[in-house]
Structures are given as structure tokens and as C-alpha cells.
Amino acid sequence: MKFDNIVERYDFLNHLFSFLQDFYWRKVMVRELKPLNGTLVLDLATGTGDSAIGLVKEGVSVAGLDLSLNMLLRAQKKIPHPNFFALVGSAYHIPFKDNTFDGMTCAFGIRNMHETSAALKEIFRVLKKGGKAVFLEFSMPANIMRTPYRYYLRRIIPAVSGFFSIREAYEYLGDSIEKFYNPEDFARCITESGFRNCEMRPLSMGCVYIHKAHKK
Ligand SMILES: C[S@@+](CC[C@H](N)C(=O)[O-])C[C@H]1O[C@@H](n2cnc3c(N)ncnc32)[C@H](O)[C@@H]1O
């Protein structure tokens, strides 16, 4: 999936399709990162920087890494702050030395990384001992919400997105959410990549999950 082509309406559609809950989800992610042992955070798949903004406001320095130059250009424009720097790069080869970061956040990014374990091992490598990783990702709720949510992903989002952006990109969104790990399996992947104390927290009735883990 190419994010370069959907930058224009990306933020607007995030807010619209989440009924503005994305602001809350990102706030929780930033809160879950605390307390940190230092001030250097990697925001992986930073996109247009909506999570990085919250991190910078907390006084940390943020390296925003993403594959998409266009997304990063938007992020840089939105965050003209000396504590934020954006760089193009892949989660599979994070362009930093071992043990660099005190924390890592990744909002709605890991689902797009099909070699999940390779990405997790890279994140583990660049975190310092004692560092913390926090993932925010969509999930298919395992409750009464499951059927209406699936309908929303398969029918409503693609139909509405066609008016504003590239419909196929938003068909991919639902598809990728349905194919992604369930929260327990994703927690297992995190632990198998070397992390310890993986904790999960559902948000919005399990449509979104936070996973938090440590490098010991
Ligand atoms: C759904 S967007 C999320 C962006 C942002 N974190 C947010 O919360 O709005 C997913 C982002 O992951 C990036 N991405 C996908 N695969 C990647 C990879 N292997 N390495 C780095 N970034 C990647 C895409 O370019 C895109 O900007």
C-alpha cells in the first residue's frame, strides 16, 4: 500500500472515520509511554506526524521514521519544532545504532509491515535496555461490535472515502485490519522478538488495542 498518494485528505479522513476518537487513542498511547528513562523516542511509521505532535508536547525529542516522503513532508510542516526530525526509512532496516532510543511508538503502522517479526526485532535492537515500546493498532473486536464494525470497514468506509480520496486505499484499510493478528497473537509476536512484560489494553470496545512492552 502506497501512502504517498493519499496524503491530501489523510488526516481529515482519520478524524472522520474514527469519529474524532483518534485524538483520544493517540493521547492514551503517549500516556502509556510514560514514565520514560530518557527523552529520545522513535515514532515508527510516523506518517503525517499526529502522534509525534503529542510526544513533542511532552518535551521529548522525536525521530519520525516512515517509508513515505510525502507523509513526512506533511509531518514536518505540521511540527516545525527543533525536537522533531523526520527521516525516510524502513522499519526493516532502522537507520540507527543499537540501543539508541528510550522509547518507541508506532500508531497504525505495524499492521502495514508484513514481516512483523523482522520489524519487531529491529525495534528491539534500537531500543536501549529499559526502553519501552508502545503500539497502537486497529483490531477486529471479539464482541457484539464485530459484525457492525466489519460492515463499517467493508461498506461504509470505502463508499465514503471514494468522495474524498482513493477508494482502493481505504478498501485496503479494512482488509488489512481483518488480516492482522488478534491482540493475543500480536502480544505473542512481541514477546518472541525479545520484549518482556507485554501488556494489552483495548480501546473503543476492542476496535483499537494498545500493546506495551519493555526491553529488559
Ligand atoms: C496508517 S499510516 C499511520 C501513520 C501515523 N502513525 C498515524 O498514526 O497516522 C501507516 C504508515 O506506515 C508507513 N509504513 C508502512 N510500512 C512501513 C515500513 N516498512 N517502514 C516504515 N514505515 C512504513 C506508511 O508509509 C504510512 O505512513
The ligand as an SDF file (V2000), in Angstrom:
LIG
                    3D

 27 29  0  0  0  0  0  0  0  0999 V2000
   -1.8110    4.1780    8.5490 C   0  0  0  0  0  0  0  0  0  0  0  0
   -0.3460    5.1240    8.4090 S   0  0  0  0  0  0  0  0  0  0  0  0
   -0.0710    5.6300   10.0950 C   0  0  0  0  0  0  0  0  0  0  0  0
    0.6410    6.9480   10.1770 C   0  0  0  0  0  0  0  0  0  0  0  0
    0.6970    7.6000   11.5530 C   0  0  0  0  0  0  0  0  0  0  0  0
    1.4730    6.8320   12.5000 N   0  0  0  0  0  0  0  0  0  0  0  0
   -0.6820    7.8320   12.0930 C   0  0  0  0  0  0  0  0  0  0  0  0
   -0.9620    7.3810   13.2040 O   0  0  0  0  0  0  0  0  0  0  0  0
   -1.4730    8.5000   11.4260 O   0  0  0  0  0  0  0  0  0  0  0  0
    0.8870    3.8970    8.1740 C   0  0  0  0  0  0  0  0  0  0  0  0
    2.2490    4.4720    7.8660 C   0  0  0  0  0  0  0  0  0  0  0  0
    3.1930    3.3850    7.8970 O   0  0  0  0  0  0  0  0  0  0  0  0
    4.1970    3.6540    6.9330 C   0  0  0  0  0  0  0  0  0  0  0  0
    4.8980    2.4000    6.6650 N   0  0  0  0  0  0  0  0  0  0  0  0
    4.3810    1.2900    6.0990 C   0  0  0  0  0  0  0  0  0  0  0  0
    5.3230    0.3310    6.0210 N   0  0  0  0  0  0  0  0  0  0  0  0
    6.4520    0.8450    6.5730 C   0  0  0  0  0  0  0  0  0  0  0  0
    7.7740    0.3580    6.7810 C   0  0  0  0  0  0  0  0  0  0  0  0
    8.1060   -0.8850    6.4240 N   0  0  0  0  0  0  0  0  0  0  0  0
    8.6740    1.1610    7.3580 N   0  0  0  0  0  0  0  0  0  0  0  0
    8.3450    2.4220    7.7240 C   0  0  0  0  0  0  0  0  0  0  0  0
    7.1200    2.9540    7.5510 N   0  0  0  0  0  0  0  0  0  0  0  0
    6.1850    2.1730    6.9710 C   0  0  0  0  0  0  0  0  0  0  0  0
    3.4170    4.2400    5.7590 C   0  0  0  0  0  0  0  0  0  0  0  0
    4.2120    4.9430    4.8640 O   0  0  0  0  0  0  0  0  0  0  0  0
    2.3860    5.1180    6.4800 C   0  0  0  0  0  0  0  0  0  0  0  0
    2.8130    6.4400    6.6060 O   0  0  0  0  0  0  0  0  0  0  0  0
  1  2  1  0
  2  3  1  0
  2 10  1  0
  3  4  1  0
  4  5  1  0
  5  6  1  0
  5  7  1  0
  7  8  2  0
  7  9  1  0
 10 11  1  0
 11 12  1  0
 11 26  1  0
 12 13  1  0
 13 14  1  0
 13 24  1  0
 14 15  1  0
 14 23  1  0
 15 16  2  0
 16 17  1  0
 17 18  1  0
 17 23  2  0
 18 19  1  0
 18 20  2  0
 20 21  1  0
 21 22  2  0
 22 23  1  0
 24 25  1  0
 24 26  1  0
 26 27  1  0
M  CHG  2   2   1   9  -1
M  END
$$$$
